[in-house]
Amino acid sequence: MSDRIIQARRALILEQIAGSSSAKPLFRHINKLSFSAEARTLVIAVIKVESTARPWWFRLVESTVALVAAVLSLLTGHLPRNYTVGPLQVGIKTSLEWTNSKLTPLNYILRLILLLQVKGSLRIFKCGYRFHLRSIRTNKTSLVKFSDFYNGKPSINNSSVPYHEALLVAIESIEGASMIDIARDDNRLNLVQTDKEKDSALALEQAVKKRLHSIQESSKDGELISAVVVLCSNRTRKVIHSIYVGENVEQRPALQQRRLVGSILKVPLYTCYIDQFKLPIDETFIDKPIQVISDGQVLQPRNADHKYRGPVTIQHSFAYSINTVALQILEKLKVERFISYLRKSGVHVPLPNSPLLALGAVHLTIWEVLALFSPIMTGGYLSWVANGDSRQISPLNNLTLIHK
């Protein structure tokens, strides 16, 4: 199967997971069982993922096969394999281990019947969640650890989507969900080794903290702000140092949490535009009030300084992050073409088909942002950036993206 087909399937699956409403009919049962905030988020996310990966008819067939195998086990005395059944697709044998139950043909059948019931399946999930926390000796888990425990496979069936990434997309679509780290102890990567690198990282950290404090003090509404800073090696394409600056540092997964990117997205917007039309950077646009239509509403986005400069070059508008010019560029480029560019860069989350995409109206991880910046780091080539443990999928190509 070609990379392009794999990536298209991947994007489609993530979009289906985000839009799944399969968990809503079960909310009543979930609320009655008094799940913790983390367990409630996980159980809803698992339902959304599993209902997308295995449609109802597939689960029905598998449940029927499991029932037949269970009945035959009573006659032969041999236990059938570990079928996964029910809305949460829990393995029958696995669930018996969670509850410390003896593995016998009778217990197998009784547990199968329990898992086929919504309430019974939820209760077993709750037992499994507690079993998992005891096994890792902590009161909180991470998506990577939970995925390894629950799914036992790197990705969901017949796709290139890592199970923990599927859960993350599901969680982000749940209203009021409790955010769960992708991988714990990943807030800070102190991988710099030379004294020069350590001095540079420390100086950068202090400068960011000072600047952030200055912005915080000048903020009129007192809104709490934060920043993620990543140092990346241009030679190895790996992150060598990262910091999170803001409130509750220890609780924020700096590298994995999705954040609103804002004007950062203007970097790939301009590179895509220049590559598409092969125009010089002194091409002129008019910085003026502009109206756009998004979700049926007429909006008039403004520049950050509330000023309009008249004729400006692309180079000037990029340097000063002029919003009105970015909107005109996207209008000329077309939203669909820009989305296609972002997909090639490794951005797989659902993207709004809206002109506001020019202003960064999307939440991305640091890994995705680094991929978007890679043409600048490499002299025009798209290059996936990661740390040593990254499970991200590489982009579709390694084409020259910036016209020279």
Steps between C-alpha positions, in 0.01 A plus 500: 500500500646842402588761760243736352217250548618423853510866593157564345354209695669625814351849465154354429512272806601785731220716361247220555621450858466870578146508357381175661199533731489132597575572866207736559237226556726355771547821701218408738670173593844662519379771738332244729823303544688797650811487280788728590556792262789322327319163479185666364699675229677179406187285485322749273810528279532121475134469395549762228817331373368143511167587337695661215748213463235228533149579370194348670464216250861393552453497879179299455678235291789481746263467796311220325823313428609546861168360628526193278863446605404538866223237475739261325753555778254352749486183292871470428646657814735714289478875541451706182729787413485845656212648299439874544130577535255768608493877444847534656649200317644345816678166473308230691808328642661837568199614701515185714859590584395855597253363756728218617243240389586139427529419129238227446250432218211600729664825610583569136132474400381706798753772427406499130136559590598779739718675241221495243293716736572873501500537878702182549758608242539839673547333838770273362672799339504670840663189649754497216583865553569438869704190409707715264567769763611235749734347243672834430489597870351846456164674518518640146590350166614626160347429160804302388504280810123452496504417128768236549298353787157514337564441132827309508571611141676809365200608291130442455397226260590535131639852525816694568341692789677438833241404761611776738463758222150373422413537870643853504283607204197344670576678829538836327148459356344431843347804665643557847744209470789462743825547306737205529871510422618312193809386689583597853840656581504652151458862611872558483767339287842581640691328223761770438846367573768759429560798729429734211163336434410511870593869524292579189200308633518671840538846342201434275290379792581809707427733206161337436403517867598868515304583184197303613504675838516836323201415280308370801555824692385714208190288440188701577269206563747304716465190285751226581734429209756232433756402239669189369856536370681224315861481389546274200820378339519595134744213445316211668141632466443417866388706796793559735330718761148613582341711768153602606466846654178581683269384777499137623816405312511144631144427391531614139622259227697766315593298193177305451222737598321665210506878517340773291778593258378840381741691277749212503290355218592797282842338447363201301238730344766724346729213399208323333399819317851577376553141390165486320522826304881543478463874561769738631486606864449865399154422360260760637171462690275771647481499880140613547184400691374171362191288561484122492219249535550212745223260608244730342617805698652815353816585693754783474829383655737778598876531522653464845590871515163609353684685221480479119807581295376508143727340234750255657725230359472132592831531681373792710164338575671181612749687720221693673248212502228703328169316531317669211772401252505142631125477432549631146780251440282210613214625282730491197660170603165331590433333834496149348850540357635628833341209687662260253837662573447462875409133451828442315677654798357238733200690643222242529247661732172626348557847352231768453410580141498866591697813407583533872749217445732776373504641853581167664155393620616145573660309790828317423775324693862613505589206269260626235625858534862384462405316181342819366821692574730235358527654148658806662743285699604290202520753219166410346449131579220352703646295784324333794643599837470280809659381818644152544172352626269659246239275342393758249454404137738668256358735235406384153796640314825688522438747224645847462234731639663841478574649162848642482 
